[in-house]
């Protein structure tokens, strides 16, 4: 783990792989068998469970909780206080209350995938068995209970798509009364990248 910065109060378990140039700040706990790519930042008091896969140049802010069965691709931003979940039927004990349930993954452990370039706003809660699409943006304080398409802006509780955003993060357009638009071409006012929107599906015009 050459060229990696780890704060002395961080707890990095055996079997964790940290890519070149990654920084881990104070009171972070990263469990075994987790992989982080190159040039990542993990903010203070963040917990990352075992078996999590994180790509390159991912920015994870303070006090984030990332559970098992989460995969995060390159260039993702996860803002402060974000919580991931992975159990559809969470219980502390067996039904007779006489034994703690195992924390190991089982048939009720469901995956979450955050695709490249996506942003998750501060204080969001991310459900399970879903995908947050490429360069999608989740508004702060949102409760995400279903998949979010590429380039969509989703917000609220539960989160709903209200428009779409550019790779650079600027708003491209708002959906009329939350109904997806159809546009042969829309150009970002900030970086001038061009997109096509058809039935709410956003495609890059490269």
C-alpha positions as CSV (number, residue, x, y, z in Angstrom):
1,X,0.0,0.0,0.0
2,X,2.6,2.5,-1.1
3,X,1.9,6.2,-1.3
4,X,-1.2,5.8,0.9
5,X,-2.0,8.1,3.8
6,X,-3.7,6.6,6.9
7,X,-4.5,8.6,10.0
8,X,-3.2,7.0,13.1
9,X,-6.7,6.6,14.6
10,X,-8.0,4.8,11.6
11,X,-8.7,1.0,11.9
12,X,-7.8,-0.9,8.7
13,X,-8.4,-4.6,9.1
14,X,-6.2,-7.3,7.6
15,X,-7.0,-8.1,3.9
16,X,-8.0,-4.5,3.0
17,X,-6.5,-3.3,-0.3
18,X,-5.9,0.5,-0.7
19,X,-4.9,1.9,-4.1
20,X,-2.0,4.3,-4.7
21,X,-2.7,7.9,-3.5
22,X,-5.7,7.0,-1.3
23,X,-6.2,8.9,2.0
24,X,-8.0,7.5,5.0
25,X,-8.8,10.1,7.7
26,X,-9.4,9.9,11.5
27,X,-11.5,7.3,13.2
28,X,-12.4,5.5,9.9
29,X,-13.0,1.7,10.2
30,X,-12.6,-0.4,7.1
31,X,-13.4,-4.1,7.4
32,X,-11.5,-7.0,5.9
33,X,-11.6,-8.0,2.3
34,X,-12.6,-4.6,1.1
35,X,-10.9,-2.9,-1.9
36,X,-10.5,0.8,-2.6
37,X,-8.9,2.0,-5.8
38,X,-6.4,4.7,-6.5
39,X,-6.7,8.4,-5.3
40,X,-9.7,7.8,-3.1
41,X,-10.6,9.9,0.0
42,X,-12.4,8.4,3.0
43,X,-13.6,11.1,5.4
44,X,-13.5,10.9,9.2
45,X,-15.7,8.5,11.2
46,X,-16.8,6.6,8.1
47,X,-17.5,2.8,8.4
48,X,-17.0,0.5,5.4
49,X,-18.1,-3.1,5.9
50,X,-16.3,-6.2,4.7
51,X,-16.3,-7.2,1.0
52,X,-17.1,-3.8,-0.3
53,X,-15.7,-2.9,-3.7
54,X,-14.8,0.8,-4.4
55,X,-13.3,2.1,-7.6
56,X,-10.8,4.9,-8.4
57,X,-11.0,8.5,-7.4
58,X,-14.1,8.0,-5.1
59,X,-14.7,10.7,-2.6
60,X,-16.4,9.5,0.6
61,X,-17.1,12.3,3.1
62,X,-17.5,12.2,6.9
63,X,-19.7,9.8,8.8
64,X,-20.8,7.6,5.9
65,X,-22.0,4.0,6.6
66,X,-21.4,1.5,3.7
67,X,-22.6,-2.0,4.4
68,X,-21.7,-5.3,2.8
69,X,-22.9,-6.0,-0.8
70,X,-22.3,-2.5,-2.0
71,X,-20.2,-1.8,-5.1
72,X,-19.1,1.7,-6.0
73,X,-17.6,2.5,-9.4
74,X,-15.0,5.1,-10.4
75,X,-15.5,8.8,-9.7
76,X,-18.4,8.6,-7.3
77,X,-19.1,11.2,-4.6
78,X,-20.8,10.1,-1.4
79,X,-21.6,13.1,0.8
80,X,-21.5,13.3,4.6
81,X,-23.9,11.2,6.6
82,X,-25.0,8.9,3.8
83,X,-26.3,5.5,4.9
84,X,-26.5,2.3,2.8
85,X,-28.7,-0.6,3.7
86,X,-28.7,-4.3,2.5
87,X,-31.3,-6.3,4.4
88,X,-34.9,-6.3,3.3
89,X,-36.2,-8.1,6.4
90,X,-33.9,-6.8,9.3
91,X,-34.2,-8.5,12.7
92,X,-31.8,-8.6,15.6
93,X,-32.8,-12.2,16.7
94,X,-34.5,-15.4,15.6
95,X,-38.3,-15.4,15.8
96,X,-38.3,-16.9,19.3
97,X,-36.0,-14.1,20.5
98,X,-33.5,-16.7,21.9
99,X,-30.6,-16.2,19.5
100,X,-29.0,-13.3,17.8
101,X,-29.2,-13.5,14.0
102,X,-25.8,-13.8,12.2
103,X,-24.4,-10.6,10.7
104,X,-23.0,-12.7,7.8
105,X,-24.7,-12.2,4.4
106,X,-27.6,-14.6,3.7
107,X,-30.5,-14.9,1.2
108,X,-32.0,-11.6,2.4
109,X,-28.8,-9.6,1.8
110,X,-29.4,-7.6,-1.3
111,X,-26.8,-5.7,-3.4
112,X,-26.5,-2.0,-4.3
113,X,-24.5,-0.7,-7.3
114,X,-23.5,2.9,-7.6
115,X,-22.3,3.5,-11.2
116,X,-19.4,5.7,-12.3
117,X,-19.6,9.5,-11.8
118,X,-22.7,9.5,-9.6
119,X,-23.2,11.9,-6.7
120,X,-25.1,11.1,-3.5
121,X,-26.2,14.2,-1.5
122,X,-25.6,14.6,2.2
123,X,-27.8,12.7,4.6
124,X,-29.3,10.4,2.1
125,X,-30.4,6.8,2.8
126,X,-29.9,4.3,0.0
127,X,-32.0,1.2,-0.1
128,X,-31.0,-2.2,-1.4
129,X,-31.5,-4.2,-4.6
130,X,-31.1,-1.1,-6.8
131,X,-28.7,0.7,-9.1
132,X,-27.8,4.4,-9.0
133,X,-27.0,5.1,-12.7
134,X,-24.0,6.7,-14.3
135,X,-23.6,10.4,-13.4
136,X,-26.9,10.4,-11.6
137,X,-27.4,12.8,-8.8
138,X,-29.2,12.2,-5.5
139,X,-30.4,15.3,-3.7
140,X,-29.5,15.8,-0.1
141,X,-31.7,14.1,2.5
142,X,-33.3,11.7,0.0
143,X,-34.6,8.2,0.6
144,X,-33.7,6.1,-2.4
145,X,-36.0,3.0,-2.7
146,X,-35.7,2.1,-6.4
147,X,-33.1,2.4,-9.2
148,X,-32.2,5.8,-10.6
149,X,-31.4,6.0,-14.3
150,X,-28.2,7.4,-15.8
151,X,-27.9,11.2,-15.6
152,X,-31.2,11.6,-13.6
153,X,-31.6,14.0,-10.7
154,X,-33.6,12.2,-8.0
155,X,-34.7,13.8,-4.7
156,X,-37.3,13.5,-1.9
157,X,-38.6,10.8,0.3
158,X,-39.1,8.5,-1.5
159,X,-36.8,9.9,-4.1
160,X,-38.3,10.6,-7.6
161,X,-36.6,11.7,-10.8
162,X,-37.3,15.4,-11.4
163,X,-34.9,16.1,-14.2
164,X,-31.5,15.2,-15.6
165,X,-28.0,16.5,-15.2
166,X,-24.8,16.8,-17.2
167,X,-21.5,14.9,-16.5
168,X,-20.3,18.2,-15.0
169,X,-23.2,18.3,-12.5
170,X,-25.2,21.2,-14.1
171,X,-28.9,20.8,-14.6
172,X,-29.8,19.9,-18.2
173,X,-33.6,20.1,-17.9
174,X,-36.5,19.5,-15.5
175,X,-39.2,17.0,-16.3
176,X,-42.6,18.6,-16.7
177,X,-44.8,17.6,-13.7
178,X,-42.2,14.8,-13.1
179,X,-43.0,13.3,-16.5
180,X,-39.9,12.3,-18.6
181,X,-39.1,14.6,-21.6
182,X,-38.3,13.8,-25.2
183,X,-35.6,16.0,-26.8
184,X,-33.5,15.3,-29.9
185,X,-30.7,17.4,-28.4
186,X,-30.1,19.3,-25.2
187,X,-26.8,21.1,-24.6
188,X,-25.3,21.8,-21.2
189,X,-25.1,25.6,-20.6
190,X,-21.8,25.2,-18.6
191,X,-19.6,22.7,-20.6
192,X,-21.6,22.4,-23.9
193,X,-21.8,18.6,-23.8
194,X,-24.8,17.4,-25.8
195,X,-27.4,14.8,-24.9
196,X,-30.5,13.1,-26.3
197,X,-33.5,12.5,-24.1
198,X,-36.0,9.9,-25.2
199,X,-38.8,8.7,-22.8
200,X,-36.6,9.9,-19.9
201,X,-33.6,7.9,-21.0
202,X,-30.5,10.2,-21.4
203,X,-27.9,9.4,-23.9
204,X,-24.7,11.2,-24.7
205,X,-24.2,12.6,-28.2
206,X,-20.5,12.1,-28.5
